[in-house]
């Protein structure tokens, strides 16, 4: 698992790529081509989860029950 500061740097780079119209990113000797904005959103959600875990934050869950009288 990566260190919190590394994850935050990755998230900053991802946000820059997400709002940049370029479809490919070159980092060192690696090149990554993004297929869609949906892929970037999914990666962003995964990074947010990893950052929360590395920071010691628990995942919050909320359950709602909606009832009515059946009329």
N, C-alpha and C positions, 0 to 999 in steps of 0.2 A: 504494500500500500504506500502510496506517495505521501510525502510530507505536505502539510497544510499550505505552506508558502508556494510549493511547486504546483499544487492544485489550483491555487488562486491565480498564478501566472498563466497556467493553461486556460483557465476560464477567461482571463482578459484577452488572450490571443483568440480564443473561440468567439468571444463577443465582437472583436474587431473583424474577424472573418465573416461572422454572421451578418453584419450590417454593411459589408463590403460587397459590391456586385461581382467581384471576381469569383470564378468557379474553382480555381486551383490555388493551392498554397504551397510555397516552397520553404522548407525549414531544414537548413543544413544540406544533407545529401538525400533527404526524403521529400517526395512530392505527394500531396494529397489532393484528390479531386472530389469535390462535394457534388452529389447528385441533385439534392434538393434542399430547400429550407427545412423540410420536415426532418431530414437526417440531422441537421444542426440543432434543431430543437430537442431531439431525443438525446443527443450527446450532451447538450446543456443540462438537461434534467439529470442525467447520470452524474455529471460533474458536481451538480448541486448536492446530490445525495452523498457523494464521496467527501465533499467539503464539510458537510454537516457531521458525518461520522468521524472525520479526522479532528474536527473541532470539539468533539465530545457532546454534541447536541443529539438528543434523542429525536427520533422521527415522531411527529405529532400525528395522531389519528383522531378523526372526528366521525362519529356515527350519528346520523339523524334518523329519528323515527317520526313519521308523519302519520297521524291517524285522523279519521273523521267518523262521523256518526253513521255513514253509509246511506245518507238520504239522497 
